[in-house]
Amino acid sequence: MPKSAKASANPSETGEAPSGHIQSLEKGLRILDEIVSAPAPVKLAEIIKRFDMDKASAFRFLQTLEYRGFLRKNAETKEYEVGGRLYYWASQLRQKTRIIDAYHGQLERLANLTQQTAHLGLLVNDRVLLADFAHSNSIVSIQHSIGGVEPVHASAAAKAIVAFLPRDKRDRMVEAIEFTKFTDRTITTRAELLMDFEMCRERGYAVDAGESYGGLHCVARPIFDGQGEPVASLGISTVTALVGSDSDHFRRITSALELIAGEISRDFAG
């Protein structure tokens, strides 16, 4: 018997590319991901074989990535490795990664307290990214996809941050939303979303009740910095059946979230 039953919390993981996507950009990003993930520098021939491409096309992709600074080509070995631009991006995100390192222990503690999957969302350049998660010992385990962009209109992790932003920042992010309908419960209009944000602020936490993935229930609270602005969110993902008929269980989850999100926010403020 498997130790846990896994469900994806990423509505974009359908196994098919979304309509309107740019195939050439997707391939370039896959090539970049392959080289970043490789344990050693990669040769042109490896890219040709890995992606079933002709030599001229593979070379153009690599040359473009090199020109933009994402890759570096060794003049002697002709091998490709990570370029300086990615290291620059990494330095810009260092503060965000420190948050992940500093608070993973609290994430695990939250998972143990609630016996559900705990997750951390980060606000990065007007996007909410799923940055970290921790499993519990429960037989039901929600499998998250680290690095995925959380939909602002359908994700508790995102709503818990955006709802508490200053109005100008919140409005800017709302204006950029494409109201993709993931399930029958997904919010699909700006007016509905603003009403949901108002409820988030009143109760102190955000809820995704099957809005991004059918049968999945998420609750998240904001984490505030020293200036009182939300920079991250702390949340719990579970299956709807576990909370839909048990109000006490839901209250235990929200109480644990309040406790640990408050601890992290106070640490930020200090």
GIDAWO-V237754 format. One record per backbone hydrogen bond with DSSP energy under -1.0 kcal/mol. CO is the residue of the C=O (numbers start at 1). NH is the residue of the N-H. Records with the same first field share a line. If there is no record, write none. Layout:
CO = NH + NH
//
This chain:
5 = 141
7 = 143
10 = 13
12 = 14
18 = 21
22 = 26
23 = 27
24 = 28
25 = 29
26 = 30
27 = 31
28 = 32
29 = 33
30 = 34
31 = 35
32 = 36
33 = 37
42 = 80
43 = 47
44 = 48
45 = 49
46 = 50
47 = 51
48 = 53
54 = 58
55 = 59
56 = 60
57 = 61
58 = 62
59 = 63
60 = 64
61 = 65
62 = 66
63 = 67
64 = 68
65 = 70 + 71
66 = 69
69 = 85
70 = 83
72 = 81
74 = 78
79 = 74
80 = 42
81 = 72
83 = 87
84 = 88
85 = 89
86 = 90
87 = 91
88 = 92
89 = 93
93 = 97
94 = 98
95 = 99
96 = 100
97 = 101
98 = 102
99 = 103
103 = 107
104 = 108
105 = 109
106 = 110
107 = 111
108 = 112
109 = 113
110 = 114
111 = 115
117 = 237
118 = 134
119 = 235
120 = 131 + 132
121 = 233
122 = 129
127 = 124
128 = 150
129 = 122
130 = 147
132 = 120
134 = 118
139 = 5
143 = 9
145 = 148
148 = 130
151 = 154 + 155
155 = 159
156 = 160
158 = 161 + 162
159 = 163
161 = 164
162 = 165
166 = 170
167 = 171
168 = 172
169 = 173
170 = 174
171 = 175
174 = 177
178 = 180
183 = 186
189 = 193
190 = 194
191 = 195
192 = 196
193 = 197
194 = 198
195 = 199
196 = 200
197 = 201
198 = 202
199 = 203
200 = 204
206 = 220
208 = 210 + 218
213 = 216
215 = 240
216 = 210
217 = 238
218 = 208
219 = 236
220 = 206
221 = 234
223 = 231 + 232
225 = 228
229 = 225
231 = 123
232 = 223
233 = 121
234 = 221
235 = 119
236 = 219
237 = 117
238 = 217
239 = 242
240 = 243 + 244
246 = 250
247 = 251
248 = 252
249 = 253
250 = 254
251 = 255
252 = 256
253 = 257
254 = 258
255 = 259
256 = 260
257 = 261
258 = 262
259 = 263
260 = 264
261 = 265
262 = 266
263 = 267
264 = 268
265 = 269
266 = 270
//
